[in-house]
């Protein structure tokens, strides 16, 4: 029987060179001297609502609007975040704010 074969026998290891100016994949933007872009107010608000959608302690979020879910959680004494209601009331007609992450998926 011969010697035991390894995957590297068929696929030799190829070391790649670093990109321009010593840039490599593992470096963070701050290490490269680039400033991260600050999030807009709208993006921060949408992230707050996404986190509310993913918080299961307020009950399921499919089939109802975020405001209905918030009100149901409040009636049940689950103490939903008041910031969520404030955001929802400032964007009453915008479906990006009113509907949960899952509203486009059929039930």
N, CA, C and O atoms as a GROMACS GRO file, in nm:
protein
  428
    1UNK      N    1   0.086  -0.117   0.000
    1UNK     CA    2   0.000   0.000   0.000
    1UNK      C    3   0.089   0.122   0.000
    1UNK      O    4   0.192   0.109   0.066
    2UNK      N    5   0.074   0.217  -0.050
    2UNK     CA    6   0.166   0.330  -0.051
    2UNK      C    7   0.142   0.425   0.064
    2UNK      O    8   0.079   0.391   0.164
    3UNK      N    9   0.191   0.539   0.048
    3UNK     CA   10   0.175   0.640   0.152
    3UNK      C   11   0.032   0.693   0.151
    3UNK      O   12  -0.035   0.692   0.048
    4UNK      N   13  -0.016   0.739   0.267
    4UNK     CA   14  -0.150   0.792   0.282
    4UNK      C   15  -0.162   0.923   0.203
    4UNK      O   16  -0.074   1.009   0.212
    5UNK      N   17  -0.269   0.940   0.127
    5UNK     CA   18  -0.286   1.059   0.045
    5UNK      C   19  -0.364   1.167   0.121
    5UNK      O   20  -0.453   1.136   0.200
    6UNK      N   21  -0.328   1.288   0.097
    6UNK     CA   22  -0.394   1.404   0.159
    6UNK      C   23  -0.461   1.487   0.051
    6UNK      O   24  -0.426   1.477  -0.067
    7UNK      N   25  -0.557   1.568   0.091
    7UNK     CA   26  -0.626   1.656  -0.004
    7UNK      C   27  -0.528   1.757  -0.065
    7UNK      O   28  -0.546   1.800  -0.179
    8UNK      N   29  -0.427   1.792   0.009
    8UNK     CA   30  -0.330   1.888  -0.044
    8UNK      C   31  -0.242   1.828  -0.153
    8UNK      O   32  -0.174   1.902  -0.224
    9UNK      N   33  -0.244   1.696  -0.169
    9UNK     CA   34  -0.172   1.636  -0.280
    9UNK      C   35  -0.238   1.675  -0.412
    9UNK      O   36  -0.169   1.697  -0.512
   10UNK      N   37  -0.368   1.684  -0.414
   10UNK     CA   38  -0.441   1.719  -0.536
   10UNK      C   39  -0.455   1.870  -0.553
   10UNK      O   40  -0.460   1.920  -0.665
   11UNK      N   41  -0.461   1.942  -0.440
   11UNK     CA   42  -0.480   2.086  -0.444
   11UNK      C   43  -0.366   2.153  -0.368
   11UNK      O   44  -0.375   2.170  -0.246
   12UNK      N   45  -0.261   2.190  -0.438
   12UNK     CA   46  -0.148   2.250  -0.367
   12UNK      C   47  -0.185   2.384  -0.304
   12UNK      O   48  -0.272   2.456  -0.354
   13UNK      N   49  -0.120   2.416  -0.195
   13UNK     CA   50  -0.143   2.542  -0.125
   13UNK      C   51  -0.078   2.654  -0.204
   13UNK      O   52   0.040   2.648  -0.239
   14UNK      N   53  -0.157   2.759  -0.230
   14UNK     CA   54  -0.106   2.875  -0.302
   14UNK      C   55  -0.120   2.994  -0.210
   14UNK      O   56  -0.231   3.029  -0.170
   15UNK      N   57  -0.009   3.057  -0.178
   15UNK     CA   58  -0.013   3.175  -0.092
   15UNK      C   59  -0.037   3.297  -0.180
   15UNK      O   60   0.027   3.314  -0.284
   16UNK      N   61  -0.128   3.380  -0.138
   16UNK     CA   62  -0.162   3.499  -0.215
   16UNK      C   63  -0.086   3.618  -0.162
   16UNK      O   64  -0.056   3.629  -0.043
   17UNK      N   65  -0.056   3.706  -0.253
   17UNK     CA   66   0.010   3.830  -0.213
   17UNK      C   67  -0.091   3.926  -0.152
   17UNK      O   68  -0.211   3.916  -0.179
   18UNK      N   69  -0.042   4.017  -0.071
   18UNK     CA   70  -0.129   4.120  -0.016
   18UNK      C   71  -0.165   4.218  -0.126
   18UNK      O   72  -0.091   4.234  -0.223
   19UNK      N   73  -0.280   4.283  -0.110
   19UNK     CA   74  -0.328   4.380  -0.208
   19UNK      C   75  -0.245   4.508  -0.203
   19UNK      O   76  -0.138   4.510  -0.143
   20UNK      N   77  -0.292   4.614  -0.265
   20UNK     CA   78  -0.220   4.740  -0.269
   20UNK      C   79  -0.196   4.799  -0.130
   20UNK      O   80  -0.284   4.794  -0.044
   21UNK      N   81  -0.081   4.851  -0.111
   21UNK     CA   82  -0.040   4.920   0.013
   21UNK      C   83  -0.058   4.833   0.136
   21UNK      O   84  -0.096   4.883   0.242
   22UNK      N   85  -0.032   4.704   0.125
   22UNK     CA   86  -0.036   4.616   0.240
   22UNK      C   87  -0.177   4.584   0.289
   22UNK      O   88  -0.194   4.535   0.400
   23UNK      N   89  -0.276   4.612   0.208
   23UNK     CA   90  -0.415   4.585   0.246
   23UNK      C   91  -0.442   4.435   0.247
   23UNK      O   92  -0.408   4.365   0.152
   24UNK      N   93  -0.501   4.387   0.353
   24UNK     CA   94  -0.542   4.247   0.357
   24UNK      C   95  -0.684   4.239   0.410
   24UNK      O   96  -0.734   4.334   0.470
   25UNK      N   97  -0.749   4.126   0.388
   25UNK     CA   98  -0.889   4.110   0.424
   25UNK      C   99  -0.915   4.129   0.573
   25UNK      O  100  -1.019   4.184   0.609
   26UNK      N  101  -0.826   4.087   0.657
   26UNK     CA  102  -0.850   4.085   0.799
   26UNK      C  103  -0.844   4.219   0.869
   26UNK      O  104  -0.879   4.228   0.987
   27UNK      N  105  -0.801   4.323   0.803
   27UNK     CA  106  -0.786   4.452   0.870
   27UNK      C  107  -0.918   4.526   0.878
   27UNK      O  108  -0.998   4.522   0.784
   28UNK      N  109  -0.941   4.593   0.988
   28UNK     CA  110  -1.060   4.673   1.008
   28UNK      C  111  -1.045   4.807   0.940
   28UNK      O  112  -0.933   4.851   0.912
   29UNK      N  113  -1.157   4.873   0.914
   29UNK     CA  114  -1.155   5.004   0.849
   29UNK      C  115  -1.076   5.104   0.933
   29UNK      O  116  -1.005   5.189   0.878
   30UNK      N  117  -1.088   5.096   1.066
   30UNK     CA  118  -1.016   5.191   1.151
   30UNK      C  119  -0.864   5.171   1.141
   30UNK      O  120  -0.788   5.267   1.154
   31UNK      N  121  -0.821   5.046   1.118
   31UNK     CA  122  -0.679   5.020   1.102
   31UNK      C  123  -0.626   5.073   0.971
   31UNK      O  124  -0.508   5.104   0.959
   32UNK      N  125  -0.713   5.084   0.872
   32UNK     CA  126  -0.673   5.133   0.741
   32UNK      C  127  -0.682   5.285   0.731
   32UNK      O  128  -0.647   5.342   0.627
   33UNK      N  129  -0.727   5.349   0.835
   33UNK     CA  130  -0.737   5.494   0.834
   33UNK      C  131  -0.868   5.543   0.775
   33UNK      O  132  -0.883   5.664   0.753
   34UNK      N  133  -0.962   5.455   0.749
   34UNK     CA  134  -1.091   5.494   0.695
   34UNK      C  135  -1.190   5.513   0.810
   34UNK      O  136  -1.192   5.436   0.905
   35UNK      N  137  -1.270   5.616   0.798
   35UNK     CA  138  -1.371   5.641   0.900
   35UNK      C  139  -1.499   5.570   0.861
   35UNK      O  140  -1.543   5.583   0.747
   36UNK      N  141  -1.561   5.496   0.952
   36UNK     CA  142  -1.690   5.434   0.920
   36UNK      C  143  -1.797   5.542   0.900
   36UNK      O  144  -1.796   5.644   0.968
   37UNK      N  145  -1.887   5.517   0.807
   37UNK     CA  146  -1.993   5.613   0.779
   37UNK      C  147  -2.096   5.609   0.891
   37UNK      O  148  -2.143   5.501   0.928
   38UNK      N  149  -2.132   5.723   0.946
   38UNK     CA  150  -2.235   5.723   1.051
   38UNK      C  151  -2.371   5.688   0.990
   38UNK      O  152  -2.399   5.723   0.875
   39UNK      N  153  -2.455   5.620   1.068
   39UNK     CA  154  -2.587   5.583   1.022
   39UNK      C  155  -2.680   5.705   1.025
   39UNK      O  156  -2.670   5.790   1.114
   40UNK      N  157  -2.769   5.712   0.928
   40UNK     CA  158  -2.866   5.819   0.928
   40UNK      C  159  -2.970   5.792   1.037
   40UNK      O  160  -2.979   5.681   1.090
   41UNK      N  161  -3.047   5.893   1.068
   41UNK     CA  162  -3.152   5.879   1.170
   41UNK      C  163  -3.252   5.773   1.126
   41UNK      O  164  -3.297   5.693   1.208
   42UNK      N  165  -3.286   5.773   0.998
   42UNK     CA  166  -3.381   5.675   0.946
   42UNK      C  167  -3.328   5.533   0.960
   42UNK      O  168  -3.403   5.442   0.997
   43UNK      N  169  -3.200   5.511   0.931
   43UNK     CA  170  -3.141   5.378   0.945
   43UNK      C  171  -3.140   5.332   1.090
   43UNK      O  172  -3.163   5.214   1.118
   44UNK      N  173  -3.113   5.423   1.182
   44UNK     CA  174  -3.114   5.390   1.325
   44UNK      C  175  -3.254   5.351   1.368
   44UNK      O  176  -3.272   5.255   1.444
   45UNK      N  177  -3.355   5.426   1.321
   45UNK     CA  178  -3.493   5.395   1.356
   45UNK      C  179  -3.536   5.259   1.299
   45UNK      O  180  -3.602   5.181   1.367
   46UNK      N  181  -3.499   5.231   1.174
   46UNK     CA  182  -3.535   5.103   1.113
   46UNK      C  183  -3.467   4.986   1.185
   46UNK      O  184  -3.526   4.879   1.199
   47UNK      N  185  -3.346   5.007   1.231
   47UNK     CA  186  -3.276   4.902   1.307
   47UNK      C  187  -3.347   4.877   1.441
   47UNK      O  188  -3.358   4.763   1.485
   48UNK      N  189  -3.393   4.982   1.505
   48UNK     CA  190  -3.469   4.968   1.630
   48UNK      C  191  -3.595   4.884   1.605
   48UNK      O  192  -3.629   4.796   1.684
   49UNK      N  193  -3.664   4.911   1.494
   49UNK     CA  194  -3.785   4.836   1.461
   49UNK      C  195  -3.754   4.691   1.425
   49UNK      O  196  -3.831   4.602   1.459
   50UNK      N  197  -3.642   4.667   1.358
   50UNK     CA  198  -3.602   4.528   1.328
   50UNK      C  199  -3.576   4.451   1.457
   50UNK      O  200  -3.616   4.335   1.469
   51UNK      N  201  -3.511   4.515   1.551
   51UNK     CA  202  -3.485   4.449   1.680
   51UNK      C  203  -3.617   4.421   1.753
   51UNK      O  204  -3.629   4.318   1.820
   52UNK      N  205  -3.714   4.510   1.741
   52UNK     CA  206  -3.846   4.487   1.800
   52UNK      C  207  -3.912   4.367   1.733
   52UNK      O  208  -3.975   4.285   1.801
   53UNK      N  209  -3.900   4.356   1.600
   53UNK     CA  210  -3.957   4.241   1.528
   53UNK      C  211  -3.896   4.109   1.575
   53UNK      O  212  -3.965   4.008   1.582
   54UNK      N  213  -3.770   4.110   1.606
   54UNK     CA  214  -3.699   3.988   1.643
   54UNK      C  215  -3.712   3.952   1.791
   54UNK      O  216  -3.670   3.844   1.833
   55UNK      N  217  -3.769   4.041   1.869
   55UNK     CA  218  -3.785   4.017   2.013
   55UNK      C  219  -3.915   3.940   2.035
   55UNK      O  220  -4.024   3.998   2.029
   56UNK      N  221  -3.903   3.811   2.061
   56UNK     CA  222  -4.021   3.725   2.073
   56UNK      C  223  -4.098   3.744   2.203
   56UNK      O  224  -4.210   3.694   2.215
   57UNK      N  225  -4.044   3.814   2.300
   57UNK     CA  226  -4.116   3.832   2.425
   57UNK      C  227  -4.241   3.919   2.407
   57UNK      O  228  -4.324   3.925   2.498
   58UNK      N  229  -4.256   3.987   2.292
   58UNK     CA  230  -4.374   4.069   2.266
   58UNK      C  231  -4.477   3.997   2.180
   58UNK      O  232  -4.574   4.058   2.136
   59UNK      N  233  -4.457   3.869   2.156
   59UNK     CA  234  -4.552   3.790   2.080
   59UNK      C  235  -4.520   3.788   1.932
   59UNK      O  236  -4.429   3.858   1.886
   60UNK      N  237  -4.596   3.709   1.855
   60UNK     CA  238  -4.570   3.697   1.711
   60UNK      C  239  -4.598   3.828   1.639
   60UNK      O  240  -4.680   3.909   1.683
   61UNK      N  241  -4.529   3.848   1.527
   61UNK     CA  242  -4.544   3.974   1.454
   61UNK      C  243  -4.598   3.955   1.312
   61UNK      O  244  -4.606   4.052   1.236
   62UNK      N  245  -4.634   3.834   1.276
   62UNK     CA  246  -4.686   3.811   1.141
   62UNK      C  247  -4.836   3.838   1.138
   62UNK      O  248  -4.909   3.806   1.232
   63UNK      N  249  -4.880   3.898   1.028
   63UNK     CA  250  -5.022   3.924   1.010
   63UNK      C  251  -5.074   4.052   1.071
   63UNK      O  252  -5.192   4.084   1.053
   64UNK      N  253  -4.991   4.126   1.145
   64UNK     CA  254  -5.034   4.252   1.205
   64UNK      C  255  -4.925   4.356   1.184
   64UNK      O  256  -4.810   4.323   1.152
   65UNK      N  257  -4.962   4.482   1.201
   65UNK     CA  258  -4.862   4.589   1.188
   65UNK      C  259  -4.779   4.596   1.316
   65UNK      O  260  -4.813   4.536   1.418
   66UNK      N  261  -4.671   4.668   1.308
   66UNK     CA  262  -4.587   4.684   1.427
   66UNK      C  263  -4.661   4.758   1.539
   66UNK      O  264  -4.646   4.725   1.657
   67UNK      N  265  -4.741   4.857   1.501
   67UNK     CA  266  -4.814   4.933   1.602
   67UNK      C  267  -4.918   4.844   1.670
   67UNK      O  268  -4.936   4.853   1.792
   68UNK      N  269  -4.987   4.759   1.594
   68UNK     CA  270  -5.082   4.666   1.655
   68UNK      C  271  -5.010   4.571   1.750
   68UNK      O  272  -5.061   4.541   1.858
   69UNK      N  273  -4.895   4.525   1.711
   69UNK     CA  274  -4.817   4.435   1.798
   69UNK      C  275  -4.773   4.508   1.925
   69UNK      O  276  -4.779   4.452   2.034
   70UNK      N  277  -4.730   4.633   1.909
   70UNK     CA  278  -4.687   4.711   2.025
   70UNK      C  279  -4.804   4.730   2.122
   70UNK      O  280  -4.789   4.714   2.243
   71UNK      N  281  -4.922   4.765   2.066
   71UNK     CA  282  -5.040   4.787   2.151
   71UNK      C  283  -5.082   4.658   2.220
   71UNK      O  284  -5.118   4.659   2.338
   72UNK      N  285  -5.079   4.546   2.149
   72UNK     CA  286  -5.114   4.417   2.210
   72UNK      C  287  -5.018   4.384   2.324
   72UNK      O  288  -5.061   4.338   2.430
   73UNK      N  289  -4.889   4.407   2.302
   73UNK     CA  290  -4.790   4.379   2.407
   73UNK      C  291  -4.814   4.468   2.529
   73UNK      O  292  -4.799   4.424   2.643
   74UNK      N  293  -4.850   4.593   2.504
   74UNK     CA  294  -4.878   4.685   2.616
   74UNK      C  295  -5.002   4.639   2.693
   74UNK      O  296  -5.002   4.642   2.816
   75UNK      N  297  -5.107   4.597   2.623
   75UNK     CA  298  -5.228   4.550   2.690
   75UNK      C  299  -5.202   4.426   2.774
   75UNK      O  300  -5.267   4.404   2.876
   76UNK      N  301  -5.107   4.344   2.730
   76UNK     CA  302  -5.075   4.222   2.803
   76UNK      C  303  -4.975   4.247   2.916
   76UNK      O  304  -4.937   4.153   2.987
   77UNK      N  305  -4.931   4.372   2.932
   77UNK     CA  306  -4.838   4.405   3.039
   77UNK      C  307  -4.695   4.364   3.012
   77UNK      O  308  -4.618   4.342   3.106
   78UNK      N  309  -4.657   4.354   2.884
   78UNK     CA  310  -4.522   4.309   2.849
   78UNK      C  311  -4.421   4.423   2.840
   78UNK      O  312  -4.303   4.398   2.815
   79UNK      N  313  -4.465   4.545   2.859
   79UNK     CA  314  -4.380   4.664   2.860
   79UNK      C  315  -4.292   4.676   2.735
   79UNK      O  316  -4.170   4.667   2.745
   80UNK      N  317  -4.353   4.695   2.617
   80UNK     CA  318  -4.273   4.715   2.495
   80UNK      C  319  -4.201   4.850   2.502
   80UNK      O  320  -4.247   4.940   2.573
   81UNK      N  321  -4.092   4.865   2.430
   81UNK     CA  322  -4.015   4.990   2.436
   81UNK      C  323  -4.096   5.110   2.386
   81UNK      O  324  -4.152   5.105   2.276
   82UNK      N  325  -4.103   5.217   2.463
   82UNK     CA  326  -4.179   5.335   2.418
   82UNK      C  327  -4.117   5.401   2.294
   82UNK      O  328  -4.187   5.467   2.218
   83UNK      N  329  -3.986   5.383   2.274
   83UNK     CA  330  -3.921   5.442   2.157
   83UNK      C  331  -3.979   5.386   2.028
   83UNK      O  332  -3.989   5.456   1.927
   84UNK      N  333  -4.019   5.259   2.030
   84UNK     CA  334  -4.076   5.195   1.911
   84UNK      C  335  -4.206   5.265   1.874
   84UNK      O  336  -4.229   5.294   1.756
   85UNK      N  337  -4.290   5.292   1.972
   85UNK     CA  338  -4.417   5.360   1.943
   85UNK      C  339  -4.392   5.500   1.889
   85UNK      O  340  -4.461   5.544   1.797
   86UNK      N  341  -4.295   5.570   1.945
   86UNK     CA  342  -4.265   5.705   1.897
   86UNK      C  343  -4.222   5.702   1.751
   86UNK      O  344  -4.264   5.787   1.672
   87UNK      N  345  -4.138   5.607   1.714
   87UNK     CA  346  -4.092   5.595   1.576
   87UNK      C  347  -4.209   5.563   1.485
   87UNK      O  348  -4.222   5.622   1.377
   88UNK      N  349  -4.295   5.471   1.526
   88UNK     CA  350  -4.409   5.432   1.444
   88UNK      C  351  -4.506   5.548   1.424
   88UNK      O  352  -4.566   5.561   1.318
   89UNK      N  353  -4.522   5.632   1.525
   89UNK     CA  354  -4.613   5.746   1.513
   89UNK      C  355  -4.554   5.858   1.428
   89UNK      O  356  -4.629   5.940   1.375
   90UNK      N  357  -4.422   5.865   1.415
   90UNK     CA  358  -4.362   5.970   1.331
   90UNK      C  359  -4.361   5.932   1.183
   90UNK      O  360  -4.338   6.018   1.098
   91UNK      N  361  -4.386   5.805   1.150
   91UNK     CA  362  -4.389   5.759   1.011
   91UNK      C  363  -4.519   5.682   0.984
   91UNK      O  364  -4.514   5.562   0.958
   92UNK      N  365  -4.635   5.751   0.991
   92UNK     CA  366  -4.762   5.677   0.985
   92UNK      C  367  -4.794   5.612   0.850
   92UNK      O  368  -4.862   5.510   0.848
   93UNK      N  369  -4.749   5.666   0.740
   93UNK     CA  370  -4.786   5.611   0.610
   93UNK      C  371  -4.678   5.532   0.540
   93UNK      O  372  -4.700   5.482   0.430
   94UNK      N  373  -4.563   5.520   0.601
   94UNK     CA  374  -4.450   5.452   0.536
   94UNK      C  375  -4.452   5.303   0.568
   94UNK      O  376  -4.435   5.264   0.684
   95UNK      N  377  -4.472   5.217   0.467
   95UNK     CA  378  -4.478   5.072   0.493
   95UNK      C  379  -4.347   5.014   0.546
   95UNK      O  380  -4.349   4.911   0.613
   96UNK      N  381  -4.234   5.078   0.517
   96UNK     CA  382  -4.107   5.028   0.571
   96UNK      C  383  -4.107   5.034   0.723
   96UNK      O  384  -4.042   4.952   0.788
   97UNK      N  385  -4.180   5.130   0.778
   97UNK     CA  386  -4.185   5.147   0.923
   97UNK      C  387  -4.303   5.073   0.986
   97UNK      O  388  -4.294   5.027   1.099
   98UNK      N  389  -4.413   5.062   0.914
   98UNK     CA  390  -4.536   5.008   0.972
   98UNK      C  391  -4.542   4.856   0.975
   98UNK      O  392  -4.604   4.798   1.065
   99UNK      N  393  -4.480   4.790   0.878
   99UNK     CA  394  -4.490   4.644   0.868
   99UNK      C  395  -4.363   4.576   0.914
   99UNK      O  396  -4.254   4.631   0.902
  100UNK      N  397  -4.378   4.456   0.968
  100UNK     CA  398  -4.265   4.382   1.022
  100UNK      C  399  -4.175   4.329   0.910
  100UNK      O  400  -4.206   4.340   0.792
  101UNK      N  401  -4.065   4.272   0.951
  101UNK     CA  402  -3.970   4.212   0.856
  101UNK      C  403  -4.035   4.105   0.770
  101UNK      O  404  -3.993   4.082   0.656
  102UNK      N  405  -4.137   4.040   0.822
  102UNK     CA  406  -4.194   3.922   0.757
  102UNK      C  407  -4.320   3.951   0.676
  102UNK      O  408  -4.383   3.857   0.628
  103UNK      N  409  -4.358   4.075   0.659
  103UNK     CA  410  -4.487   4.104   0.596
  103UNK      C  411  -4.493   4.064   0.448
  103UNK      O  412  -4.602   4.043   0.396
  104UNK      N  413  -4.381   4.052   0.380
  104UNK     CA  414  -4.382   4.014   0.240
  104UNK      C  415  -4.392   3.863   0.219
  104UNK      O  416  -4.416   3.817   0.107
  105UNK      N  417  -4.372   3.787   0.325
  105UNK     CA  418  -4.377   3.642   0.315
  105UNK      C  419  -4.519   3.593   0.341
  105UNK      O  420  -4.584   3.639   0.434
  106UNK      N  421  -4.568   3.498   0.259
  106UNK     CA  422  -4.704   3.448   0.284
  106UNK      C  423  -4.710   3.366   0.413
  106UNK      O  424  -4.615   3.300   0.451
  107UNK      N  425  -4.824   3.374   0.477
  107UNK     CA  426  -4.844   3.300   0.603
  107UNK      C  427  -4.860   3.154   0.580
  107UNK      O  428  -4.878   3.078   0.676
   0.00000   0.00000   0.00000
